[in-house]
Every structure is written in structure tokens, then in C-alpha cells.
Amino acid sequence: MGWTSCGPRCSPPWPPPYRHLDLFFALVGALAFLLDLGADLWMAASYVKAGHYHWGGLVLGLLVLSSLTTQLFSWAWYQSDPQEMRRELPTDQTLLALHVLQLGYLYRCLHVLKVGFQVCRMEAATEIQRGYAVFLSHDISLLRLFETFLESAPQLTLLLYIIIHTNKAEVFQFLGIGTSFLCIAWAVLDYHQSLRCFLQDKHKLDPLSAVIYFLWNFLLLCPRILSLALLAVLFPRYVFLHFLGVWAAMFLWVSLQGTDFMEHAVLEWLYRAVVAVILYFCWFNVSDGKTCHRSAIYYTFLILDSCILIAAWLWNSAPLSSEDSYLLMALVAFLPCYVLGVLLRGIYYEKCHPTIQAAPVASYDEVDNGQPLRDGAVVLQQAAVNYRMLKLSQHYFAEVSWELLHPGNGALGTTVV
């Protein structure tokens, strides 16, 4: 379904230039994924070799769960994209085989590198060519975010639990922590940059906004992960019950907001389940309207829950000794991290968050590639717009004026003039 019979004001936003920097980011993202995968396998093998089969099994379990979920979303999005968007892709049978073999996401990374390299080599790439490269990168950005909070964030919690429990850290554990933080940081920043893709050029993510955005997410996420790791040390058998209880509450909350992201009802419930996992760790907006009250309720709940977990650990654990100095410093920094994170979040929304209009509709001086209709009007072929990311961008930038309609996912834009 395209943009037809609605006039120029219904045009989707023109895609931004696909730069060499975007191609570099795509390459780094693919390499970070492979590095994280290698670190996970090394860590699981090290635990199994040391006789800690349950820890190795948990690492592999998180890896398999995140991979299965990511491949399912990737396959569903390929199927929902219009046929004209899939001309350069393999057959459905080949794509299905890649996803069954858990190679679908890696194929997406390699494909966007190929398309991005071709666009960057062209002296004057067309809007459709640039739009296709941006379209592909948006899907990867969202899949990376899902994979990160299904695997990297839980795995980071597991690593901290093991280090606190054993009171020692191995080389592969430091590598695992480093790759997990790298993947989380990259996923959060890349996702936010993708959301801003639909705004005016002057409101793209500048370095200062990126630093502030990353810091407040980082400062609010670290205490959360620490509190969950301490809960695992104190009550290892009740961690899953805590997760299940909070996840169920978040799932109900997301469902009551009436999300409409996927094109099939079953996949919509899966999407809500994944969002509930993300909300177990950090904020993720899924509905229209101003988010001030919803985010205030969420962060109040999250901070209270984390403080209760920390207090329970302090009450039931033995007094800290000099050997636990690193843990003592982490506990001392727990509340200041939350306070500083909330302050930086307020600064970001006050100074850096866009509150203006979305990308303006392009003006047309001439028709290149137009197709005449029976009544003499001309349909302009425009670049593909990733409506999955566009919808999330509309949710996130609630104060922005959006003059856009919502056709089918991934439709090629057309305007009748």
C-alpha cells in the first residue's frame, strides 16, 4: 500500500543522505555483533570446562533465546515488506533457510553493508537508492535493540552475579562485560539516531546530545543491573519469580496501551512480550501522547523496586569486609547514579529533545520518473519509508508535529500531484 490520492501534504519524509559515516557505523555494528557472539561462546565454553554447567547453560540459553526471537522478527518483517522492496533479496526459501539456521540477522548486516557501499560509491545516488539503504539500516537498528535486551543486558546481570558470588573475575568475564556494555551502548545510540532520522536536519543527534542521551540511560541502567545481580546472590532461586512478576506487570501495562506495531495479532503479542523485557531494565515508549506521566510512574516503580532489592541484600548479607571494597563503592554509587541519571534525563528533554516539526515535505519543481494517471495527475515515485521505525519515532517524539499517514509497512512512497 503506497501514498496515493492524498496530496503532497501526505508525503513521507525524504530520507537523509546515506553517508560514509553511516556505512562505517553499519560495519562497526556488524563487527560488534560478531565480537559479542565470540565472547559469549568463549564464556560458555570456559564455564563448561570449569565444571559450572549451569552457568554455561544460562549463557547459551540467553544466546539461543535472543537469536530465535530476533530471527522470527526479521523473517516476519521480510514477509510484510512489499514485493518491490525484495527484488535484490534471495528467494523466500533461501531466506527461510537462513533464518532457521540463525543467520538471518547476520545476512541483514551484510546486505546493508553491500547496499550502503554501493550508494557511497555513486557520485549522485537517487533518493530511492538512499532511502533503501536507510530503510535496511532501520530494521537492523530495531533488531539490534531487541537482541541487546534479550541477551546482553541479562548476560551482564549474570556476569556480575558470578563475579560477586565467587569474589573473583576471569579474563573472559571482563571481555564479556566489555562486549555487553559495547552492545548496549551501541544499540541505544543507534536506535535513538534512527528515531531522529525523520526529523529536520538541524535536529539530528549531535555529539553533545548523544553523550547526554547515553549517560542518562547508562546511569539509570547500571544500578538496575547491580540490584538484580545482588538479588541473584542473595536469593538465586527467586530471581526468576521476581523477573516473572515484574515482566507480567510490564506486559499488562504495554497491552493496556493498545500497541499496534506488528501486522499479525500473534506477532503483536510477541512484540509486547519483548517490550516488557526491555521495560524490566529501562524505559521504552510504545504509545502516542506525551510520556511525562507514564515515564514518571515507570521510573518511580523501577527505583523503588531496585532500592528494595538493595536494602534486602544489605539486611540479609554478612557485613562487608575490606576485600569487598569494589562492591562497597558500587553500593555507595547506587543512589547518586540514579539521581544523576534522572537529572541528565531532565536536561536532555529540556535542552536537546526536539519539540518542533518533523521533516518537511519536499517541494517538487519537476517530475523525474513520474507515472501518469487516467485523470492526468502524476504519481511521483519516492523513496521507501520504514514505517516500523516511523511509528516508534512518532511515539518517542510526542511533541513533534507529524503530518503523516500510515500505509503498510515498508511501502514505497508515492504522491499524487
Disulfide bonds with the S-S distance in Angstrom:
none
